[in-house]
Every structure is written in structure tokens, then in C-alpha cells.
Amino acid sequence: MIGPLNHVGVAVPDIREAIAFYRDILGATDITEPEPLPPQGVSFAFVNLPSGQIELIEPYGESSPILKFLERNPRGGQHHVCFEVADIHVAKALMEDRGMRVLNEPRIGAHGTLVIFLHPGDSGGVLIELMETAKAGH
Amino acid sequence: MIGPLNHVGVAVPDIREAIAFYRDILGATDITEPEPLPPQGVSFAFVNLPSGQIELIEPYGESSPILKFLERNPRGGQHHVCFEVADIHVAKALMEDRGMRVLNEPRIGAHGTLVIFLHPGDSGGVLIELMETAKAGH
């Protein structure tokens, strides 16, 4: 069912500082400009690696779901893991059939495709995002 | 400097239960048998995806470095992120030059190549592992 590991979401208190760390210390050369994603309450930037990505996320708005995470982890930290699936609606139905709590109706994520999140209490403490694979040409 | 995102390390209290979750709920079809890695104080298994991996790690021995993590996160959770580098000794010198605290001398990791860990206090709360890319044929 799950396909590629698409990205690791890393919550950060300051996305510009985080970008500088991945660029100047770790030497990543392909990092996108920060963009707001209001439906998810974050601004994000992707650190693109030869394979895989880190998604840096900074709180956006006063009800950002990552504000609590940053209260508990003021320096930031790993927030979620995102796996690709072929069809988000099929994946959602399958997860529910298997007793997983799905936290939201499918909505557009940072890659422009539909995403859902699974309750970390059902998945070993890991917040799992499932995203529909982008169609070729997009 | 950093190359591909090799894997995400997920600490788990019970590696057999975690394997069952990734296999039976998420539908992963390629999961390795758990193996002890005494120098790192863990038993590990890889969930191999079409690209990327999850490294499940369970404490091994009484001084396992992940025991404290599991005390704070009894259900488990994301523990580290591993990036590949071409040469671990070059990477270590570069990280030190750039003011990062390197937590260990290069030692053999779960993929059979040399690895180091960087202090999460220097990297936005994320425990970063750097591993030398496996040579072709290995």
C-alpha cells in the first residue's frame, strides 16, 4: 500500500534560520523559498536531496497545529513522516477499515496533491502523512 | 555535501509489533528481520520502500542510548534522520570546522558503512546521522 518515503517534516521556530543551517552547514544546494500553506497552518520550504526531502515547517497563524509541538520542543524537531499512496480516498478507506484514526478529510498539501494524517497514537508515536503521488506532468 | 536521505530512524518499544504495523496496516512488503547491532545498543529492522527506508530500532542491552528516548516517548517516535555522505572522515572534519558537535568517532552502522551522529542541539532539535554511502557491489 504505502509507496515511496516522500519527505520528513521538521518543525522549526524560524524557517530562515533552518534554511541557513541546511544550506551553510550541511551543504544542501536545492532549497525552495518559504511559502505559506494556510489550510495546514504552516509556512514550508523543501530541502531537496538527490533522493528524499526535508520539509521545513514554521507556524503560520495563531492556530497553527505545530505551535504546541514547538512549545514542547522549542528548538524544533522531527514532526511527521510522509509516504506516498496511489489514491488518497482508497488509502483513507483502507486505513479506517484497519482501525486507524484518520485526522482529516483529504486536503491539498504542500506538493499540491491530497493528503491525510493518521493519529500518532495508532502508529507507534509517529505522525504519519499519506499523500497522493503527483501525476506525471504536474 | 549531504547526499540522499537514506532513512528515518524510528524508536519502538517492541520491534515485532512495529514490523506487524508497517506490514499489516500500512502494507509494506519488504521488511528485514530484526538484527542486533551491539555497538549502537539497538536491534534494527529496515522497512524498505520503493525509495527511502524506515529503520525501526528497539533497545538492545542495558545502556542502550534509546532507553531514555523511550522513557520520554513510551509509544516510540521519530528518533533520527540519516543522510548519506561520500566520505565520513571528510564529513566529520567539515562538520567540526563548521562548529557542529560530532557525538562519536566513525563506527560501523546498520548498513555496514561508517556513521557519525551530530548533536541535536546544533541542528534544530533533529538528531542527524551521517553515513558513508555503500560502495557499489556491497
Interface residues (C-beta under 8 A of the other chain):
Chain A: M1 I2 G3 P4 L5 N6 V8 V10 V12 E17 A18 F21 D24 I25 L26 G27 A28 L49 P50 S51 G52 Q53 I54 N73 R75 G76 G77 Q78 V81 F83 L94 M95 R98 G99 M100 P120 G121 S123 G124 G125 V126 I128
Chain B: M1 I2 G3 P4 L5 N6 V8 V10 V12 E17 A18 F21 D24 I25 L26 G27 A28 L49 P50 S51 G52 Q53 I54 N73 R75 G76 G77 Q78 V81 F83 L94 M95 R98 G99 M100 P120 G121 S123 G124 G125 V126 I128
